[in-house]
């Protein structure tokens, strides 16, 4: 891993970690919304509507997709007190107007910190196998936080670091690798799509995913991955299938690759649950 990448990620994590500690200090970790808590953090692959198997869905372009392998690197994850400016309704629009006035746009991380106090965090990167839990939840561990209503969260997508070791080997240095088949009108396209999310941080983060979760001790906060949303608008008919029906290595200049690259960073690519 290059030095600039390590520096960028470390600086970003340090800044947001400081925001968490600062937010807790400001309210004294006592009283309403200021109580220090410890909760669990987890990951889960969401089922597409009407489906019973993770990684199986029909896209909005009519392709029936069946993922056979799907891995990615994500994290850190930060939970914010303010609602997402991207969510529908007057509340999100009000916060967006407030942050436009109060937060100078020149600062590299201002839009991230416009989420208000950081109420919880998972401060490291994780390799996640989207199909490995069979629809269940992978619990990452225990996380410090501040009791209260969290209304949005953000996370980073990035290449695997050396610290991940053998766990990241199947990714071959890529941020996301998706393999499977797409079928429509009697035609089947086998594919392998690999996505990269190198620095700067502004191009790695998924910002302000809407949610409403009341954080408290010993609960489980789950980031739900929505792979059926990642393939929205993907036109598999534009891919050139190799002779013999071998899997297509989806090229970066293709429409399918561009759709995936955009969709994985949308706030609709993830959701949250509290159990």
C-alpha positions in Angstrom: 0.0 0.0 0.0 1.4 3.4 -0.9 2.3 6.0 1.6 -0.2 8.6 0.4 -3.1 6.1 0.8 -2.0 5.2 4.3 -1.7 8.9 5.2 -5.1 9.9 3.8 -6.9 7.0 5.5 -5.1 7.6 8.8 -5.8 11.3 8.8 -9.5 10.8 8.0 -9.9 8.2 10.7 -8.1 10.4 13.3 -10.2 13.4 12.4 -13.5 11.6 12.8 -12.3 9.8 15.9 -11.5 13.1 17.4 -15.0 14.3 16.5 -16.5 11.4 18.4 -14.4 12.1 21.5 -15.1 15.8 21.2 -18.8 15.3 20.9 -18.8 13.1 24.0 -16.8 15.6 25.9 -19.0 18.5 25.0 -22.0 16.8 26.5 -20.1 15.2 29.3 -21.3 11.8 28.4 -24.2 12.3 30.8 -27.8 13.5 30.6 -30.1 13.2 27.7 -28.3 12.0 24.6 -24.9 12.1 26.3 -24.6 8.8 28.0 -21.6 6.6 27.0 -22.6 3.3 25.6 -21.1 0.2 24.0 -23.0 -1.6 21.3 -22.3 -4.2 18.6 -21.7 -3.5 14.9 -22.5 -5.9 12.1 -22.9 -6.4 8.4 -25.7 -8.2 6.5 -26.6 -8.6 2.8 -30.2 -7.5 2.3 -32.6 -9.6 0.2 -34.1 -8.0 -2.8 -37.9 -7.5 -2.6 -39.7 -10.9 -3.2 -36.4 -12.9 -3.1 -35.3 -15.6 -0.7 -31.6 -15.9 -1.6 -29.0 -13.2 -1.1 -27.4 -12.0 -4.4 -30.4 -13.1 -6.6 -32.6 -10.4 -8.1 -34.1 -8.9 -11.3 -32.7 -5.5 -12.3 -34.8 -2.6 -13.5 -33.5 -3.3 -17.0 -35.0 -6.8 -16.9 -31.9 -8.9 -16.3 -32.1 -11.8 -13.9 -28.8 -11.6 -11.9 -27.4 -14.5 -9.8 -24.2 -13.6 -7.9 -21.9 -16.5 -7.4 -19.2 -14.6 -5.6 -19.2 -11.1 -4.1 -16.6 -9.5 -1.8 -15.7 -6.0 -0.9 -13.7 -3.9 1.5 -15.6 -1.3 3.6 -15.0 0.8 6.7 -14.6 2.8 8.7 -18.3 3.3 9.5 -19.6 6.5 11.3 -23.1 7.1 12.7 -24.3 10.7 12.9 -27.0 12.5 14.9 -28.2 14.7 12.0 -30.6 13.5 9.3 -29.3 12.9 5.8 -29.6 16.0 3.5 -30.4 13.4 0.8 -33.5 11.9 2.3 -36.9 13.1 1.2 -38.9 15.5 3.3 -38.5 18.9 4.8 -36.1 17.8 7.6 -33.4 16.7 5.3 -33.7 19.8 3.2 -33.6 22.0 6.3 -30.4 20.5 7.5 -28.9 20.9 4.0 -29.7 24.6 4.1 -28.3 24.9 7.6 -25.0 23.2 6.7 -24.7 25.3 3.5 -24.8 28.4 5.7 -22.8 27.2 8.7 -20.2 25.0 7.0 -17.6 26.5 4.5 -17.5 24.3 1.4 -13.7 24.8 1.0 -12.8 22.4 3.8 -12.1 18.8 2.5 -14.2 17.0 5.1 -16.9 19.7 5.9 -19.8 17.9 4.2 -18.9 14.8 6.2 -18.9 16.6 9.5 -22.1 18.4 8.6 -23.7 15.2 10.0 -23.3 16.7 13.5 -21.9 14.7 16.4 -20.5 11.2 15.7 -22.6 8.9 17.9 -20.9 5.7 17.0 -18.1 4.2 14.9 -16.4 1.2 13.6 -12.9 2.5 13.0 -11.3 -0.1 10.8 -11.7 -1.7 7.4 -13.3 -5.1 6.9 -13.4 -7.6 4.1 -17.0 -8.7 3.7 -18.3 -11.8 1.8 -21.8 -10.8 0.7 -22.8 -14.4 0.2 -20.9 -15.9 3.1 -23.5 -15.5 5.8 -26.5 -17.0 3.9 -28.6 -14.0 4.7 -27.5 -13.9 8.3 -25.5 -11.1 10.1 -21.8 -11.0 10.6 -21.1 -9.4 13.9 -17.8 -7.4 13.7 -17.5 -6.6 17.4 -18.2 -4.1 20.1 -18.2 -0.3 19.4 -18.1 2.7 21.7 -20.8 5.4 21.2 -23.2 7.9 22.7 -26.8 7.1 23.5 -29.3 8.9 21.3 -31.1 9.0 17.9 -28.7 8.4 15.0 -30.3 9.7 11.7 -27.6 9.0 9.1 -24.4 7.0 8.6 -21.4 7.2 6.3 -18.7 4.7 5.3 -15.6 4.3 3.2 -15.0 2.0 0.3 -11.3 1.4 -0.3 -8.6 -1.0 -1.6 -7.5 -3.7 0.9 -4.5 -2.8 3.0 -1.8 -5.2 4.0 -3.2 -5.4 7.5 -6.1 -7.5 6.2 -3.7 -10.2 5.1 -4.9 -13.5 3.6 -8.5 -12.5 4.1 -8.2 -10.0 1.3 -6.4 -12.3 -1.2 -9.5 -13.1 -3.3 -9.9 -9.4 -4.0 -6.5 -9.3 -5.7 -6.0 -5.7 -4.6 -9.4 -4.5 -5.8 -12.1 -2.7 -3.6 -15.1 -4.8 -4.8 -15.3 -8.0 -6.9 -18.6 -9.3 -8.1 -19.0 -12.5 -10.1 -22.2 -14.1 -11.5 -24.6 -14.4 -14.4 -27.2 -12.2 -15.9 -30.0 -13.7 -18.0 -32.7 -12.2 -20.2 -34.7 -13.4 -23.2 -32.9 -16.7 -23.4 -29.4 -15.0 -23.3 -27.0 -15.5 -20.4 -23.9 -13.4 -19.7 -21.4 -14.6 -17.2 -19.4 -11.7 -15.8 -16.7 -10.6 -13.4 -16.7 -7.0 -12.3 -13.9 -5.5 -10.3 -14.2 -2.0 -8.9 -11.5 0.3 -7.5 -12.0 3.1 -5.0 -8.5 4.7 -4.5 -7.9 8.0 -2.7 -8.8 10.8 -2.3 -11.4 10.2 0.5 -14.0 12.3 -1.3 -14.2 9.5 -4.0 -14.3 6.7 -1.5 -17.0 7.6 0.9 -20.7 6.8 0.8 -22.3 9.8 2.5 -25.3 10.3 4.7 -27.3 7.1 4.3 -30.7 7.9 5.9 -31.8 6.0 9.0 -33.5 6.4 12.3 -31.9 4.3 15.0 -32.0 4.8 18.8 -28.5 3.8 20.0 -28.3 2.2 23.4 -26.2 -0.3 25.3 -25.8 -3.9 24.0 -27.9 -3.4 20.9 -26.7 -4.5 17.4 -26.4 -1.9 14.6 -26.4 -3.5 11.2 -25.2 -2.0 8.0 -27.3 -3.7 5.3 -25.7 -4.0 1.8 -28.2 -3.7 -1.0 -26.5 -5.4 -4.1 -29.8 -5.4 -6.1 -29.5 -1.6 -6.1 -26.0 -1.6 -7.4 -27.0 -3.0 -10.8 -29.7 -0.4 -11.5 -29.5 0.7 -15.1 -26.9 -1.9 -16.0 -27.2 -2.9 -19.7 -25.6 -6.4 -19.9 -26.5 -6.6 -23.6 -23.7 -4.1 -24.3 -21.0 -6.4 -23.0 -19.1 -8.4 -25.6 -19.2 -12.1 -24.6 -16.0 -14.1 -25.3 -16.3 -17.1 -27.6 -17.6 -20.2 -25.9 -19.6 -18.3 -23.3 -16.6 -17.6 -20.9 -17.1 -15.0 -18.2 -16.7 -11.4 -19.4 -14.2 -9.3 -17.4 -16.3 -6.2 -17.3 -14.1 -3.4 -18.8 -13.8 -0.1 -17.0 -15.0 1.8 -20.0 -18.2 -0.2 -20.3 -21.7 1.0 -19.4 -22.1 -1.8 -16.8 -18.9 -0.9 -15.0 -19.8 2.8 -14.9 -23.3 2.0 -13.6 -21.8 -0.2 -10.8 -19.2 2.4 -9.9 -21.8 5.1 -9.5 -24.4 3.0 -7.8 -22.2 1.4 -5.1 -21.5 4.9 -3.8 -25.1 6.1 -3.8 -26.8 6.5 -0.4 -29.3 3.9 -1.6 -26.6 1.2 -1.9 -26.8 0.6 1.9 -29.3 0.8 4.7 -29.4 0.3 8.5 -31.1 -1.9 11.0 -31.1 -2.1 14.8 -31.7 -5.3 16.7 
